[in-house]
Amino acid sequence: MTTMPSMQPKPIHALVLSLAIAAGAATGAWWGASDHQLIAPAHAQTAPATAPLVTGLPDFTQLVDAVGPAVVNIRTTEKISTQPSMSGMDEDMLEFFRRFGLPVPNVPRQGTPGGNADEGEERPSGVGSGFILSPDGYVMTNAHVVEGASEVIVTLTDKREFKAKIIGSDKRTDVAVVKIDAKGLPAVKIGDVGRLKVGEWVMAIGSPFGLENSVTAGIVSAKQRDTGDYLPFIQTDVAINPGNSGGPLLNMRGEVVGINSQIYSRSGGFMGISFAIPIDEAVRVSDQLRATGKVTRGRIGVQIGQVTKDVAESIGLGTARGALVSAVEPDSPAAKAGIEAGDIIVKYDGKSIDKVADLPRLVGNTKPGTKSSISVFRRGQMRDLTITVAEVEPDEAQVARAEGKSSPGATAKQIGLVVVDLTEAQKKSLAIKGGVRIVSAADAAARAGLREGDVVLAIANSEVSNVKAFEAVLAKVDKSKPLSLLVRRGEWTQYVLIRPNGK
């Protein structure tokens, strides 16, 4: 048995002396043994004092008083089957399971044994946060907070409750706008994300675990964090938990700089990393939602990949930049503009493409029908082209279009995929013999991270050379179990696990 060393409390003067000796050893200054005066080297007496870079800690009280009334709690209900047994879980935890596509423990799903009951009962489906955009009742939140909701209830800080109407939501950016029937409401101020700096203090207000108007603070950990096609997230160490989703991220001037949207977690709770949607991107989406109820995005019809340092040096590009075109869709804007597989897109509308994720963001934010300039590096030379941007089809339209084809398209509703055959040009550009290209990914496939343009090479360790082979393999697998897919995206190939029905 190990015995811990004795920890006897030291007298205060002895502790101070010990600290002084330790400090003296580090600085070259010592206390005299006889007169207890500080004796220091001559150079220490003339050294100029260095002003501290950081002084004190911020006071968030005025910030809370000013912005708190504009932050709201959002509860949603959903019409579901009456279940014979419930999970016993609090409402505020349900949002976490919905956000990550996980099944609620001990609750049978519709169509499963024990799930046959009367339809139409309203049940709580989620808890989130939001903030008031304008005094006439427009509220911004996350799309996943109101997804699938039959009723949205907004609660203000003065305890007034309103039934809200969903004006529109956009899954790709996770932004939604709802409207309540009220006037003269306190609204937030929108900040400038461009002025936000890494290390800057920020504060979040929301309803973690249903605890209304809870305040947490921290610093900006990183900017331009690539975790999606259309959004360069703000990373912070502010404590964000289930229920905080949709709440504002504020700078020290009381301005909203982001919407708290995602957390990195292995347990469902805060682990020191959280992500916020930049408010400038969110406002751009919300303006379209308020105007038309939907978001339109541009597309040019290319599959792109990363340009590595070795490739850039070998072809004479110099630094690793731009987006490598791995395939061009037939009859697409890119094909009509003369873009070829193997081109490296280095500029779009005069803006440099520093990394591959820059291109879909710039193109996506372009109004369909716009004529844009595009610069490509091809076989050692720069070429300037003009391209007319097309509109991204809604997921529903893509599914309907693919379902209308007996061949070469196929729909796998049970896993949320719509796929088509690869063209010979696409196979050649990717240096592969076969596979199927994803036209649309939803439900279980989307939760697994699959997206339009990905190429499925194998299912459950069985190669799929075309749509017919894809359907044959899919028909044989056990669809109630997780399904492994070998997927090619750009230059990367990896395994993806699809869990049907969120299991």
Buried (B, 14 or more C-beta within 10 A) or exposed (E): EEEEEEEEEEEEEEEEBEEBEEEBEEEEBBBEEEEEEEEBEEEEEEEEEEEEEEEEEEEBEEBBEBBEBBBBBBBBBBBBBEBEEEBEBEBBBBBBBBBBBBBBEEBBBEEEEEBEEEEEEEBBBBBBBBBBBEEBBBBBBBBBBBBEBEBBBBBBBEEEEBEBEBBBBBBBBBBBBBBBEBEEBBBBEBBEBEEBEEEBBBBBBBBBBBBBBBBBBBEBBEBBBEEBBBBBBBBBBBBBBBBBBBBBBBBBEBBBBBBBBBBEBEEBBBBEBBBBBBBBBBBBBBEBBBEEEEBBBBBBBBBBBBBEEEBBEEBEBEEBBBBBBBBBBEEBBBBBBBBBBBBBBBBBBEEEBBBBBBBBBBBBBBEBEEEBEBBBBBEEEEBEBEBBBBEBBEBEEBBBBBEEBEEBBBBBEBBBBBBBBBBEBBBEBBEBEBBBBBBBBBBBBBBBBBBBBBBBBBBBEBEBBBBBBBBEBBEEBEBEEEBBBBBBBBBEBEEBEBBBBBE
